[in-house]
C-alpha cells in the first residue's frame, strides 16, 4: 500500500515536471519575443511548479525510509516539511513577480503579439486545467497534501494564463496594454497561494483534529464487539499522511477477567489495523457496573446534571464502588471552558446531591468526533 502510494506521487510529480518545464520554455520564449512581462511571469510560475514537483518527489522518497533507532515511528512527517519548502518557493516566486511587475508599470514596454504566441498561451490554459485536475485527483487518491496543493495551484495557474490570453487579445484589438497590471494580479494570486499552502502545512505539523470518517469508523468497529459497551478517548497520532497510531478506552463489564480483556484487546487491535490501517498501540479499560440495580438511577441523575452544561459534551467511564462509596467518571469538555473551572462547577453541584460519596471526575479533551 505504501509502495503504491509512493509510485502514484512520483509518477504524478514527474508528469507535472515535464508539462511545467515545456510550458515554462514556450512561455518564456514567447514572453521575451513579444516583450510581455505577464507571459514571462507566467513562465516563471510554471518553473516554480516544476521545482515544487521535484521537492515533492524527494519528500515522498524520504518519507518512505524505514524506521530506525532515532526515528522509531518512521519518517512520514518529512512530507510536511517538503510541503513547507514547496510553499516557500511559491511565495518567493510571487514576491519576485510582484517586484518585476511594478518595475514594468514604472517603465512600460509595449508588447508585440503574434498568432503563434496566442496559440501557445491558449494551449497552456488547456494544459494547466487538465494537469490541475489530474494532479489533484491523484493527490486525493494517495492522500498527499503536496500533490493536492500542486493540483489546486495548477488550476489557479490556468485562470492566470487565461487572464494573460485575454490581455493579449485586448491589446491586439484595442491597443490598450494591461501587461504589467495583469502581472501584479498574477503575483498577488501566487503570493496568496503560497501563504495558504504554508498555513495548511503548519496545521499538519502542529496537529489537526482527526478526520471524522476515520474516527467514527474505528469506534463503529470497536462497539461491534459484544463485550464492548462503549469506545471513548480515541486519540489518533499522525506520523505522516496515512500513518496513524492510536489509543482508546473501552467500556467493559466489571465481571470480565484479565485474560478475557487481553483476548479482546488483541482481537480489536488486529481488526482495526486490517480494516483501517491504523495501529492501535494502547487500549485502556473502563469498568461498567453489572451487579447493582441502583447504579443506573444514580448515573442518570448525574448525567442530567453534567450534560445540562453546554460545555460538557459527553460523560463516560461511569463506575460506582459501592463498598468504598466512590463514584468515578470522565467528562469531555469543550474548548469554551478551562478544565479547572468545569471541575469546580460539577463538584459544587454533585457533592451536594451525593454527600455520602467521594466523587472523582476526570476531564477529557474534545479530541475526535
TORMAR-611451 format. One record per residue (C-alpha): residue number from 1; residue in one letter; x, y, z. Coordinates in nm, 3 decimals. Example, Ala and Ser with C-alpha at 12.3 -4.5 7.8 and 13.67 -1.06 7.14 Angstrom:
+-----+------+---------+---------+---------+
:  nr : rest :       x :       y :       z :
+-----+------+---------+---------+---------+
:   1 :    A :   1.230 :  -0.450 :   0.780 :
:   2 :    S :   1.367 :  -0.106 :   0.714 :
+-----+------+---------+---------+---------+
! end
This chain:
+-----+------+---------+---------+---------+
:  nr : rest :       x :       y :       z :
+-----+------+---------+---------+---------+
:   1 :    X :   0.000 :   0.000 :   0.000 :
:   2 :    X :   0.278 :   0.241 :   0.096 :
:   3 :    X :   0.483 :   0.150 :  -0.213 :
:   4 :    X :   0.179 :   0.205 :  -0.435 :
:   5 :    X :   0.126 :   0.545 :  -0.277 :
:   6 :    X :   0.489 :   0.640 :  -0.343 :
:   7 :    X :   0.456 :   0.532 :  -0.707 :
:   8 :    X :   0.145 :   0.749 :  -0.753 :
:   9 :    X :   0.319 :   1.053 :  -0.604 :
:  10 :    X :   0.637 :   1.008 :  -0.810 :
:  11 :    X :   0.456 :   0.932 :  -1.136 :
:  12 :    X :   0.222 :   1.229 :  -1.096 :
:  13 :    X :   0.507 :   1.460 :  -0.998 :
:  14 :    X :   0.719 :   1.354 :  -1.297 :
:  15 :    X :   0.428 :   1.428 :  -1.531 :
:  16 :    X :   0.391 :   1.766 :  -1.363 :
:  17 :    X :   0.762 :   1.840 :  -1.404 :
:  18 :    X :   0.761 :   1.756 :  -1.776 :
:  19 :    X :   0.445 :   1.957 :  -1.850 :
:  20 :    X :   0.558 :   2.259 :  -1.648 :
:  21 :    X :   0.907 :   2.267 :  -1.800 :
:  22 :    X :   0.759 :   2.254 :  -2.151 :
:  23 :    X :   0.510 :   2.528 :  -2.068 :
:  24 :    X :   0.776 :   2.741 :  -1.900 :
:  25 :    X :   1.008 :   2.706 :  -2.202 :
:  26 :    X :   0.742 :   2.803 :  -2.454 :
:  27 :    X :   0.604 :   3.087 :  -2.243 :
:  28 :    X :   0.949 :   3.229 :  -2.170 :
:  29 :    X :   1.034 :   3.223 :  -2.540 :
:  30 :    X :   0.704 :   3.393 :  -2.628 :
:  31 :    X :   0.729 :   3.646 :  -2.344 :
:  32 :    X :   1.081 :   3.753 :  -2.437 :
:  33 :    X :   0.999 :   3.764 :  -2.809 :
:  34 :    X :   0.689 :   3.983 :  -2.770 :
:  35 :    X :   0.822 :   4.182 :  -2.470 :
:  36 :    X :   0.538 :   4.067 :  -2.240 :
:  37 :    X :   0.610 :   4.076 :  -1.867 :
:  38 :    X :   0.283 :   3.893 :  -1.794 :
:  39 :    X :   0.381 :   3.598 :  -2.015 :
:  40 :    X :   0.734 :   3.588 :  -1.870 :
:  41 :    X :   0.599 :   3.586 :  -1.514 :
:  42 :    X :   0.356 :   3.311 :  -1.611 :
:  43 :    X :   0.659 :   3.113 :  -1.733 :
:  44 :    X :   0.840 :   3.173 :  -1.402 :
:  45 :    X :   0.532 :   3.044 :  -1.221 :
:  46 :    X :   0.544 :   2.723 :  -1.428 :
:  47 :    X :   0.913 :   2.684 :  -1.349 :
:  48 :    X :   0.845 :   2.714 :  -0.975 :
:  49 :    X :   0.574 :   2.449 :  -1.013 :
:  50 :    X :   0.827 :   2.214 :  -1.172 :
:  51 :    X :   1.069 :   2.274 :  -0.884 :
:  52 :    X :   0.786 :   2.209 :  -0.639 :
:  53 :    X :   0.723 :   1.872 :  -0.803 :
:  54 :    X :   1.092 :   1.781 :  -0.767 :
:  55 :    X :   1.074 :   1.857 :  -0.394 :
:  56 :    X :   0.752 :   1.657 :  -0.365 :
:  57 :    X :   0.933 :   1.355 :  -0.509 :
:  58 :    X :   1.225 :   1.396 :  -0.269 :
:  59 :    X :   0.983 :   1.429 :   0.022 :
:  60 :    X :   0.795 :   1.114 :  -0.079 :
:  61 :    X :   1.122 :   0.921 :  -0.110 :
:  62 :    X :   1.250 :   1.032 :   0.230 :
:  63 :    X :   0.913 :   0.969 :   0.393 :
:  64 :    X :   0.922 :   0.602 :   0.297 :
:  65 :    X :   1.255 :   0.535 :   0.469 :
:  66 :    X :   1.228 :   0.251 :   0.715 :
:  67 :    X :   1.206 :   0.331 :   1.088 :
:  68 :    X :   1.536 :   0.332 :   1.274 :
:  69 :    X :   1.655 :   0.371 :   1.632 :
:  70 :    X :   1.645 :   0.752 :   1.618 :
:  71 :    X :   1.310 :   0.760 :   1.435 :
:  72 :    X :   1.120 :   0.451 :   1.557 :
:  73 :    X :   0.790 :   0.576 :   1.415 :
:  74 :    X :   0.926 :   0.632 :   1.066 :
:  75 :    X :   0.996 :   0.940 :   0.856 :
:  76 :    X :   0.644 :   1.015 :   0.729 :
:  77 :    X :   0.639 :   1.371 :   0.861 :
:  78 :    X :   0.915 :   1.463 :   0.615 :
:  79 :    X :   0.633 :   1.515 :   0.365 :
:  80 :    X :   0.503 :   1.803 :   0.574 :
:  81 :    X :   0.848 :   1.963 :   0.565 :
:  82 :    X :   0.870 :   1.918 :   0.186 :
:  83 :    X :   0.526 :   2.076 :   0.153 :
:  84 :    X :   0.656 :   2.372 :   0.357 :
:  85 :    X :   0.953 :   2.411 :   0.118 :
:  86 :    X :   0.715 :   2.400 :  -0.181 :
:  87 :    X :   0.503 :   2.670 :  -0.015 :
:  88 :    X :   0.811 :   2.887 :   0.040 :
:  89 :    X :   0.912 :   2.852 :  -0.327 :
:  90 :    X :   0.563 :   2.954 :  -0.442 :
:  91 :    X :   0.569 :   3.253 :  -0.206 :
:  92 :    X :   0.915 :   3.361 :  -0.326 :
:  93 :    X :   0.805 :   3.333 :  -0.690 :
:  94 :    X :   0.502 :   3.551 :  -0.615 :
:  95 :    X :   0.704 :   3.823 :  -0.441 :
:  96 :    X :   0.967 :   3.828 :  -0.719 :
:  97 :    X :   0.693 :   3.851 :  -0.982 :
:  98 :    X :   0.529 :   4.140 :  -0.799 :
:  99 :    X :   0.855 :   4.336 :  -0.788 :
: 100 :    X :   0.912 :   4.284 :  -1.162 :
: 101 :    X :   0.554 :   4.382 :  -1.246 :
: 102 :    X :   0.580 :   4.707 :  -1.052 :
: 103 :    X :   0.904 :   4.787 :  -1.235 :
: 104 :    X :   0.723 :   4.741 :  -1.569 :
: 105 :    X :   0.443 :   4.972 :  -1.457 :
: 106 :    X :   0.704 :   5.240 :  -1.380 :
: 107 :    X :   0.896 :   5.179 :  -1.706 :
: 108 :    X :   0.644 :   5.028 :  -1.952 :
: 109 :    X :   0.743 :   4.839 :  -2.268 :
: 110 :    X :   0.488 :   4.770 :  -2.544 :
: 111 :    X :   0.422 :   4.405 :  -2.631 :
: 112 :    X :   0.400 :   4.270 :  -2.985 :
: 113 :    X :   0.191 :   3.953 :  -3.001 :
: 114 :    X :   0.186 :   3.711 :  -3.291 :
: 115 :    X :  -0.067 :   3.442 :  -3.384 :
: 116 :    X :   0.178 :   3.173 :  -3.276 :
: 117 :    X :   0.219 :   3.331 :  -2.934 :
: 118 :    X :  -0.158 :   3.342 :  -2.881 :
: 119 :    X :  -0.189 :   2.974 :  -2.975 :
: 120 :    X :   0.084 :   2.882 :  -2.724 :
: 121 :    X :  -0.082 :   3.080 :  -2.445 :
: 122 :    X :  -0.425 :   2.927 :  -2.521 :
: 123 :    X :  -0.272 :   2.579 :  -2.526 :
: 124 :    X :  -0.112 :   2.648 :  -2.188 :
: 125 :    X :  -0.454 :   2.729 :  -2.040 :
: 126 :    X :  -0.597 :   2.396 :  -2.153 :
: 127 :    X :  -0.284 :   2.206 :  -2.044 :
: 128 :    X :  -0.294 :   2.360 :  -1.696 :
: 129 :    X :  -0.663 :   2.275 :  -1.648 :
: 130 :    X :  -0.605 :   1.911 :  -1.744 :
: 131 :    X :  -0.286 :   1.889 :  -1.535 :
: 132 :    X :  -0.451 :   2.050 :  -1.233 :
: 133 :    X :  -0.749 :   1.814 :  -1.233 :
: 134 :    X :  -0.525 :   1.510 :  -1.279 :
: 135 :    X :  -0.274 :   1.605 :  -1.008 :
: 136 :    X :  -0.546 :   1.696 :  -0.758 :
: 137 :    X :  -0.730 :   1.367 :  -0.818 :
: 138 :    X :  -0.408 :   1.168 :  -0.775 :
: 139 :    X :  -0.327 :   1.367 :  -0.461 :
: 140 :    X :  -0.659 :   1.268 :  -0.303 :
: 141 :    X :  -0.605 :   0.908 :  -0.410 :
: 142 :    X :  -0.259 :   0.898 :  -0.248 :
: 143 :    X :  -0.356 :   1.121 :   0.048 :
: 144 :    X :  -0.073 :   1.360 :  -0.045 :
: 145 :    X :  -0.114 :   1.718 :   0.073 :
: 146 :    X :   0.172 :   1.828 :  -0.153 :
: 147 :    X :   0.003 :   1.685 :  -0.464 :
: 148 :    X :  -0.337 :   1.829 :  -0.373 :
: 149 :    X :  -0.174 :   2.170 :  -0.324 :
: 150 :    X :   0.007 :   2.137 :  -0.659 :
: 151 :    X :  -0.316 :   2.044 :  -0.835 :
: 152 :    X :  -0.502 :   2.338 :  -0.684 :
: 153 :    X :  -0.213 :   2.567 :  -0.777 :
: 154 :    X :  -0.222 :   2.438 :  -1.137 :
: 155 :    X :  -0.593 :   2.518 :  -1.166 :
: 156 :    X :  -0.524 :   2.868 :  -1.035 :
: 157 :    X :  -0.244 :   2.898 :  -1.290 :
: 158 :    X :  -0.492 :   2.815 :  -1.566 :
: 159 :    X :  -0.704 :   3.113 :  -1.460 :
: 160 :    X :  -0.397 :   3.337 :  -1.459 :
: 161 :    X :  -0.288 :   3.213 :  -1.804 :
: 162 :    X :  -0.640 :   3.283 :  -1.929 :
: 163 :    X :  -0.606 :   3.638 :  -1.794 :
: 164 :    X :  -0.280 :   3.676 :  -1.988 :
: 165 :    X :  -0.450 :   3.547 :  -2.305 :
: 166 :    X :  -0.742 :   3.789 :  -2.268 :
: 167 :    X :  -0.498 :   4.073 :  -2.204 :
: 168 :    X :  -0.319 :   3.989 :  -2.529 :
: 169 :    X :  -0.650 :   3.986 :  -2.720 :
: 170 :    X :  -0.742 :   4.322 :  -2.566 :
: 171 :    X :  -0.408 :   4.473 :  -2.670 :
: 172 :    X :  -0.434 :   4.344 :  -3.027 :
: 173 :    X :  -0.793 :   4.465 :  -3.073 :
: 174 :    X :  -0.781 :   4.798 :  -2.887 :
: 175 :    X :  -0.416 :   4.885 :  -2.835 :
: 176 :    X :  -0.471 :   4.908 :  -2.459 :
: 177 :    X :  -0.180 :   4.748 :  -2.270 :
: 178 :    X :  -0.253 :   4.598 :  -1.930 :
: 179 :    X :   0.052 :   4.371 :  -1.927 :
: 180 :    X :   0.218 :   4.496 :  -1.611 :
: 181 :    X :  -0.111 :   4.528 :  -1.424 :
: 182 :    X :  -0.205 :   4.170 :  -1.507 :
: 183 :    X :   0.143 :   4.076 :  -1.384 :
: 184 :    X :   0.060 :   4.237 :  -1.049 :
: 185 :    X :  -0.266 :   4.040 :  -1.030 :
: 186 :    X :  -0.083 :   3.717 :  -1.113 :
: 187 :    X :   0.175 :   3.793 :  -0.846 :
: 188 :    X :  -0.091 :   3.855 :  -0.582 :
: 189 :    X :  -0.259 :   3.525 :  -0.666 :
: 190 :    X :   0.074 :   3.341 :  -0.637 :
: 191 :    X :   0.157 :   3.509 :  -0.304 :
: 192 :    X :  -0.188 :   3.426 :  -0.169 :
: 193 :    X :  -0.150 :   3.061 :  -0.277 :
: 194 :    X :   0.190 :   3.047 :  -0.105 :
: 195 :    X :   0.051 :   3.182 :   0.222 :
: 196 :    X :  -0.244 :   2.941 :   0.215 :
: 197 :    X :  -0.013 :   2.645 :   0.149 :
: 198 :    X :   0.210 :   2.749 :   0.440 :
: 199 :    X :  -0.088 :   2.783 :   0.674 :
: 200 :    X :  -0.222 :   2.442 :   0.570 :
: 201 :    X :   0.116 :   2.275 :   0.623 :
: 202 :    X :   0.164 :   2.439 :   0.963 :
: 203 :    X :  -0.171 :   2.288 :   1.070 :
: 204 :    X :  -0.041 :   1.943 :   0.973 :
: 205 :    X :   0.282 :   1.997 :   1.167 :
: 206 :    X :   0.104 :   2.131 :   1.478 :
: 207 :    X :  -0.154 :   1.852 :   1.463 :
: 208 :    X :  -0.507 :   1.863 :   1.326 :
: 209 :    X :  -0.827 :   1.719 :   1.460 :
: 210 :    X :  -0.855 :   1.361 :   1.336 :
: 211 :    X :  -1.058 :   1.300 :   1.021 :
: 212 :    X :  -1.420 :   1.242 :   1.122 :
: 213 :    X :  -1.468 :   0.944 :   0.888 :
: 214 :    X :  -1.166 :   0.760 :   1.029 :
: 215 :    X :  -1.251 :   0.822 :   1.395 :
: 216 :    X :  -1.616 :   0.725 :   1.352 :
: 217 :    X :  -1.523 :   0.411 :   1.157 :
: 218 :    X :  -1.282 :   0.296 :   1.430 :
: 219 :    X :  -1.543 :   0.347 :   1.701 :
: 220 :    X :  -1.803 :   0.160 :   1.496 :
: 221 :    X :  -1.568 :  -0.136 :   1.458 :
: 222 :    X :  -1.494 :  -0.138 :   1.832 :
: 223 :    X :  -1.855 :  -0.130 :   1.953 :
: 224 :    X :  -1.938 :  -0.416 :   1.715 :
: 225 :    X :  -1.768 :  -0.642 :   1.968 :
: 226 :    X :  -2.036 :  -0.789 :   2.202 :
: 227 :    X :  -1.832 :  -0.720 :   2.518 :
: 228 :    X :  -1.771 :  -0.352 :   2.434 :
: 229 :    X :  -2.035 :  -0.120 :   2.578 :
: 230 :    X :  -1.864 :   0.195 :   2.450 :
: 231 :    X :  -1.543 :   0.329 :   2.293 :
: 232 :    X :  -1.406 :   0.660 :   2.422 :
: 233 :    X :  -1.098 :   0.883 :   2.433 :
: 234 :    X :  -0.986 :   0.780 :   2.085 :
: 235 :    X :  -0.652 :   0.952 :   2.025 :
: 236 :    X :  -0.504 :   0.940 :   1.674 :
: 237 :    X :  -0.135 :   1.027 :   1.645 :
: 238 :    X :  -0.035 :   1.131 :   1.293 :
: 239 :    X :   0.318 :   1.045 :   1.178 :
: 240 :    X :   0.275 :   1.139 :   0.814 :
: 241 :    X :  -0.004 :   1.107 :   0.556 :
: 242 :    X :  -0.193 :   0.784 :   0.616 :
: 243 :    X :   0.032 :   0.682 :   0.909 :
: 244 :    X :  -0.172 :   0.672 :   1.229 :
: 245 :    X :  -0.107 :   0.525 :   1.571 :
: 246 :    X :  -0.399 :   0.527 :   1.813 :
: 247 :    X :  -0.508 :   0.469 :   2.170 :
: 248 :    X :  -0.859 :   0.423 :   2.308 :
: 249 :    X :  -1.060 :   0.337 :   2.620 :
: 250 :    X :  -1.317 :   0.057 :   2.605 :
: 251 :    X :  -1.606 :   0.032 :   2.848 :
: 252 :    X :  -1.633 :  -0.333 :   2.958 :
: 253 :    X :  -1.843 :  -0.528 :   3.212 :
: 254 :    X :  -1.679 :  -0.541 :   3.555 :
: 255 :    X :  -1.710 :  -0.921 :   3.559 :
: 256 :    X :  -1.458 :  -0.977 :   3.278 :
: 257 :    X :  -1.128 :  -1.139 :   3.375 :
: 258 :    X :  -0.787 :  -1.003 :   3.279 :
: 259 :    X :  -0.743 :  -1.297 :   3.042 :
: 260 :    X :  -1.071 :  -1.214 :   2.866 :
: 261 :    X :  -0.973 :  -0.848 :   2.835 :
: 262 :    X :  -0.635 :  -0.950 :   2.692 :
: 263 :    X :  -0.800 :  -1.169 :   2.425 :
: 264 :    X :  -1.044 :  -0.891 :   2.336 :
: 265 :    X :  -0.769 :  -0.629 :   2.317 :
: 266 :    X :  -0.559 :  -0.831 :   2.075 :
: 267 :    X :  -0.864 :  -0.908 :   1.863 :
: 268 :    X :  -0.968 :  -0.545 :   1.823 :
: 269 :    X :  -0.611 :  -0.433 :   1.753 :
: 270 :    X :  -0.588 :  -0.675 :   1.460 :
: 271 :    X :  -0.936 :  -0.582 :   1.343 :
: 272 :    X :  -0.871 :  -0.207 :   1.342 :
: 273 :    X :  -0.540 :  -0.248 :   1.158 :
: 274 :    X :  -0.680 :  -0.470 :   0.884 :
: 275 :    X :  -0.992 :  -0.256 :   0.836 :
: 276 :    X :  -0.838 :   0.093 :   0.856 :
: 277 :    X :  -0.457 :   0.061 :   0.856 :
: 278 :    X :  -0.444 :   0.235 :   1.196 :
: 279 :    X :  -0.211 :   0.076 :   1.452 :
: 280 :    X :  -0.378 :   0.060 :   1.793 :
: 281 :    X :  -0.086 :   0.097 :   2.034 :
: 282 :    X :  -0.282 :   0.112 :   2.359 :
: 283 :    X :  -0.624 :   0.000 :   2.480 :
: 284 :    X :  -0.736 :   0.124 :   2.819 :
: 285 :    X :  -1.036 :  -0.007 :   3.012 :
: 286 :    X :  -1.335 :   0.144 :   3.192 :
: 287 :    X :  -1.533 :  -0.096 :   3.410 :
: 288 :    X :  -1.912 :  -0.097 :   3.390 :
: 289 :    X :  -2.133 :  -0.192 :   3.687 :
: 290 :    X :  -2.330 :  -0.510 :   3.624 :
: 291 :    X :  -2.427 :  -0.624 :   3.973 :
: 292 :    X :  -2.617 :  -0.326 :   4.117 :
: 293 :    X :  -2.968 :  -0.204 :   4.035 :
: 294 :    X :  -2.915 :   0.137 :   4.198 :
: 295 :    X :  -2.619 :   0.238 :   3.979 :
: 296 :    X :  -2.830 :   0.311 :   3.670 :
: 297 :    X :  -3.055 :   0.553 :   3.861 :
: 298 :    X :  -2.757 :   0.741 :   4.010 :
: 299 :    X :  -2.584 :   0.750 :   3.673 :
: 300 :    X :  -2.891 :   0.902 :   3.506 :
: 301 :    X :  -2.920 :   1.174 :   3.772 :
: 302 :    X :  -2.553 :   1.266 :   3.745 :
: 303 :    X :  -2.565 :   1.260 :   3.365 :
: 304 :    X :  -2.858 :   1.504 :   3.362 :
: 305 :    X :  -2.665 :   1.746 :   3.583 :
: 306 :    X :  -2.341 :   1.718 :   3.383 :
: 307 :    X :  -2.491 :   1.745 :   3.033 :
: 308 :    X :  -2.710 :   2.039 :   3.135 :
: 309 :    X :  -2.395 :   2.247 :   3.075 :
: 310 :    X :  -2.326 :   2.337 :   2.711 :
: 311 :    X :  -1.952 :   2.289 :   2.759 :
: 312 :    X :  -1.997 :   1.930 :   2.886 :
: 313 :    X :  -2.002 :   1.733 :   2.560 :
: 314 :    X :  -2.005 :   1.377 :   2.692 :
: 315 :    X :  -1.994 :   1.171 :   3.011 :
: 316 :    X :  -1.847 :   0.821 :   3.008 :
: 317 :    X :  -1.648 :   0.565 :   3.209 :
: 318 :    X :  -1.905 :   0.580 :   3.490 :
: 319 :    X :  -1.849 :   0.339 :   3.777 :
: 320 :    X :  -1.959 :   0.321 :   4.140 :
: 321 :    X :  -1.755 :   0.139 :   4.403 :
: 322 :    X :  -2.038 :   0.080 :   4.650 :
: 323 :    X :  -1.816 :  -0.072 :   4.917 :
: 324 :    X :  -1.584 :   0.231 :   4.935 :
: 325 :    X :  -1.857 :   0.481 :   4.844 :
: 326 :    X :  -1.667 :   0.608 :   4.545 :
: 327 :    X :  -1.809 :   0.743 :   4.216 :
: 328 :    X :  -1.581 :   0.798 :   3.917 :
: 329 :    X :  -1.640 :   0.909 :   3.561 :
: 330 :    X :  -1.493 :   1.120 :   3.280 :
: 331 :    X :  -1.636 :   1.435 :   3.122 :
: 332 :    X :  -1.539 :   1.557 :   2.776 :
: 333 :    X :  -1.523 :   1.937 :   2.795 :
: 334 :    X :  -1.533 :   2.179 :   2.507 :
: 335 :    X :  -1.263 :   2.439 :   2.449 :
: 336 :    X :  -1.500 :   2.708 :   2.581 :
: 337 :    X :  -1.409 :   2.640 :   2.944 :
: 338 :    X :  -1.096 :   2.562 :   3.145 :
: 339 :    X :  -1.093 :   2.212 :   3.291 :
: 340 :    X :  -1.027 :   2.355 :   3.636 :
: 341 :    X :  -1.337 :   2.575 :   3.620 :
: 342 :    X :  -1.553 :   2.295 :   3.483 :
: 343 :    X :  -1.449 :   2.058 :   3.760 :
: 344 :    X :  -1.524 :   2.318 :   4.028 :
: 345 :    X :  -1.876 :   2.371 :   3.891 :
: 346 :    X :  -1.953 :   1.999 :   3.870 :
: 347 :    X :  -1.814 :   1.919 :   4.215 :
: 348 :    X :  -2.013 :   2.202 :   4.370 :
: 349 :    X :  -2.335 :   2.061 :   4.223 :
: 350 :    X :  -2.275 :   1.687 :   4.267 :
: 351 :    X :  -2.115 :   1.688 :   4.614 :
: 352 :    X :  -2.438 :   1.841 :   4.746 :
: 353 :    X :  -2.650 :   1.576 :   4.574 :
: 354 :    X :  -2.441 :   1.278 :   4.690 :
: 355 :    X :  -2.261 :   1.381 :   5.013 :
: 356 :    X :  -2.213 :   1.018 :   5.114 :
: 357 :    X :  -1.993 :   0.951 :   4.810 :
: 358 :    X :  -1.646 :   1.064 :   4.709 :
: 359 :    X :  -1.679 :   1.185 :   4.351 :
: 360 :    X :  -1.378 :   1.164 :   4.119 :
: 361 :    X :  -1.418 :   1.340 :   3.784 :
: 362 :    X :  -1.151 :   1.318 :   3.513 :
: 363 :    X :  -1.166 :   1.592 :   3.247 :
: 364 :    X :  -1.116 :   1.480 :   2.885 :
: 365 :    X :  -1.024 :   1.685 :   2.578 :
: 366 :    X :  -1.258 :   1.701 :   2.279 :
: 367 :    X :  -1.011 :   1.518 :   2.053 :
: 368 :    X :  -1.220 :   1.325 :   1.800 :
: 369 :    X :  -1.576 :   1.312 :   1.674 :
+-----+------+---------+---------+---------+
! end
